Amino acid sequence: MKILLTGGCGYVGTPLTLSLLDAGHHVTVVDLQWFGNFLPAHPHLTVIREDIRHADRLPMAGIDAVLHLANIANDPCSDLNSKLNWEVNALATMQLVERAIACQVPQFIYASSGSVYGVKDEPEVTEDLPLVPLSDYNKTKMVSERVLLSYADRIRVNIVRPATVCGYSPRMRLDLSVSMLTMQALTKGRITVFGGDQTRPNIHLQDMLRVYHHFLAHGLDLPGIYNAGFENISIFDIADRVKRHVPAVVIVTPSNDPRSYRLSSAKLLATGFAPQHTVEDGIRDVIAAYRDGRLRDEERYYNIKTMLRLELAQAA
Ligand SMILES: NC(=O)c1ccc[n+]([C@@H]2O[C@H](COP(=O)([O-])OP(=O)(O)OC[C@H]3O[C@@H](n4cnc5c(N)ncnc54)[C@H](O)[C@@H]3O)[C@@H](O)[C@H]2O)c1
């Protein structure tokens, strides 16, 4: 297939690009490369350093599927600059899907987020439950979903609501819970837990990639919204699992982030997808990468620090 992947230089996008190439696809990556570009040259890979807000500049003719991952990808980064957040995370989604339709692209796969549910007491949060987006990041994800669904009669739309991703990527993120706590244990012998009781779902990076491959292979028959998260555990549980591998003391501080929910991925599992990796694997990946020198605790692996360095915050 010929795939246009936005955000292909990101934490998920980098290994996703490599896995798509391995599977024989032709990939065009569109990414501003805020966090660098870790993609090696490949005969079937084109990397375009471009802003998705310029959808008219993106080469969509002959593309079989758009995989849309480029976003400002967490709450604090979205809060840095409201205008940027709404333009990139919401408005650009509409511009991209309109361009895809104009270029007769048959399929559009969107990386939303499981965090659109906000706080939920239900034991199993399924796709049909009402959304309670708490942050601007969550709101732009919800709005993008609704915009995309409004085009569903003109293009096949697959919306994935991923849990928090864990595991090692060449373009690493250390602001995601499993990797962050593991790195704290490795570098400080101390894990700082904010709150700790909040239950959140997780997904291993390799399973995340497999979800996108699954929708590329079967998505034309699977329109709609799918949760993708398999281990609903508390931050305390993550800290405990990290401690099984790296000795560390756990320090608890109050949290101002109330998001807590248990994702059900039964709908995705019913389509034939089965996860193959665990949070424990993600912890092991980070430890291995740290110990063999592929990974250091560097500022560029924290999205907010890089965005501040790039002066992307809104002027007061
Ligand atoms: N990582 C997770 O735990 C997780 C969980 C749920 C959903 N998601 C979603 O998955 C997607 C990928 O997440 P990630 O962890 O790889 O994030 P990331 O921050 O590592 O990657 C995002 C990429 O998008 C690019 N980008 C941002 N704005 C752009 C613009 N205007 N034009 C072109 N490129 C732009 C950045 O340069 C970056 O390479 C995001 O949409 C995110 O919201 C991620």
The ligand as a Gaussian input file, in Angstrom:
#p B3LYP/6-31G(d) Opt

LIG

0 1
 N        2.107000       8.051000      23.189000
 C        0.956000       7.804000      23.818000
 O        0.938000       7.271000      24.944000
 C       -0.342000       8.133000      23.143000
 C       -1.543000       7.726000      23.763000
 C       -2.762000       8.056000      23.147000
 C       -2.766000       8.755000      21.949000
 N       -1.582000       9.136000      21.392000
 C       -1.622000       9.879000      20.114000
 O       -0.807000       9.193000      19.187000
 C       -0.180000      10.152000      18.327000
 C        1.323000       9.922000      18.348000
 O        1.816000      10.097000      19.680000
 P        3.370000      10.109000      19.992000
 O        3.530000       9.632000      21.387000
 O        4.109000       9.444000      18.899000
 O        3.660000      11.687000      19.969000
 P        4.993000      12.495000      19.564000
 O        4.893000      13.817000      20.219000
 O        6.197000      11.653000      19.833000
 O        4.862000      12.646000      18.004000
 C        4.070000      13.642000      17.391000
 C        4.789000      14.060000      16.116000
 O        3.955000      15.004000      15.450000
 C        4.780000      16.021000      14.919000
 N        3.959000      17.224000      14.756000
 C        3.339000      17.933000      15.732000
 N        2.677000      18.968000      15.192000
 C        2.890000      18.902000      13.847000
 C        2.441000      19.692000      12.742000
 N        1.692000      20.791000      12.914000
 N        2.800000      19.319000      11.494000
 C        3.595000      18.228000      11.300000
 N        4.055000      17.462000      12.309000
 C        3.694000      17.791000      13.565000
 C        5.917000      16.185000      15.926000
 O        7.082000      16.746000      15.302000
 C        6.129000      14.740000      16.386000
 O        7.152000      14.095000      15.634000
 C       -0.596000      11.524000      18.827000
 O       -1.686000      11.969000      18.061000
 C       -1.024000      11.256000      20.251000
 O       -1.963000      12.216000      20.698000
 C       -0.384000       8.837000      21.951000

